[in-house]
């Protein structure tokens, strides 16, 4: 079996060493394509591989057509919208992610962005504290649960909405379940956004949803930029000069928002939620283990396509 790690933004050296150890102990061959600058390089590299590990790299129909022997692709991370799932299914390729491996890193960044927002972007003026504020977690998955865990240390009152998570799970973890996004946004001072980008969620964070947020509210987005209706967010922020938006996914309208909303808007220069040494290592090694488990035992636990 030949396994390719194709990463335009490479894994840390120690992560690559961990991946190599897992793959070679299974008797497979590992090859690397790092810091590639053209799609043609990727198309050439996948031609004879059985498995593929990626990060934010795009795997579309063209890549899958070029990868004649490919049986599995694993995205080292939680999000997988950079894989064309329908095309993968059509090519009989199993697509997986590695949920949970980056969760603490993303959650810590979310809390860091919250502190930054309530302290007025550290501009030297008097801000407020997170203690006693109502935190709403929109989607109570791996990242959301880590956000709740950390936020308890800040003394926040924690609420969550997730249509797929049973109330008792939240209650057992000291979180108050709410039963609609509208209820969450209307009742919480800070909302931390963790929904995936799907046809149902794209553009769903809009004026209608935001308009009832309390005075001084903060929205934190470490999920996907596509879930934000940017035009309506800008309209809302123009109407509500007390509202703050901080994000780990730079909007298409970043330049305009920086000009309009000085000290009420911040975006990281690139997506940084999983950019820690620990998350880098965890996700890469998890991807390698899942590939071995797939070939040796037929395990498809983290498959994301049908």
QUIHU-V440462 format. One record per backbone hydrogen bond with DSSP energy under -1.0 kcal/mol. CO is the residue of the C=O (numbers start at 1). NH is the residue of the N-H. Records with the same first field share a line. If there is no record, write none. Layout:
BEGIN
CO->NH + NH
END
This chain:
BEGIN
1->29
2->50 + 51
3->31
4->53
5->33
7->35
12->16
13->17
14->18
15->19
16->20
17->21
18->22
19->23
20->24
21->25
23->28
24->27
29->3
31->5
33->7
38->42
39->43
40->44
41->45
42->46
46->49
50->71 + 72
51->4
52->74
53->6
54->76
59->84
60->64
61->65
62->66
63->67
66->68
67->70
71->94
72->52
73->96
74->54
75->77
77->98
80->83
82->59
83->85
84->88
85->89
86->90
87->91
88->93
89->92
94->73
95->304
96->75
98->101
102->106
103->107
104->108
105->109
106->110
107->111
108->112
109->113
110->114
111->115
112->116
113->117
114->118
115->119
116->121
117->120
118->128
119->122
120->123
130->133
133->157
134->189 + 190
135->159
136->192
137->139 + 161
138->194
141->145
142->146
143->147
144->148
145->149
146->150
147->151
148->152
150->153
151->156
152->155
155->132
157->135
158->176
159->137
160->178
161->139
162->165
166->170
167->171
168->172
170->173 + 175
171->174
176->160
180->184
181->185
182->186
183->187
184->188
189->218
190->136
191->220
192->138
193->222
198->202
201->204
204->206
205->229
206->210
207->211
210->213
214->217
217->244
218->191
219->246
220->193
221->248
224->227
225->228
226->203
227->205
228->230
229->233
230->234
231->235
232->236
233->237
234->238
235->239
236->240
240->243
244->219
245->266
246->221
247->268
251->254
253->257
254->258
255->259
256->260
257->261
261->264
264->245
266->247
272->275
274->276
276->280
277->281
278->282
279->283
280->284
281->285
282->286
283->287
284->288
285->289
286->290
287->291
288->292
289->293
290->294
291->295
292->296
293->297 + 299
294->298
300->303
302->97
END
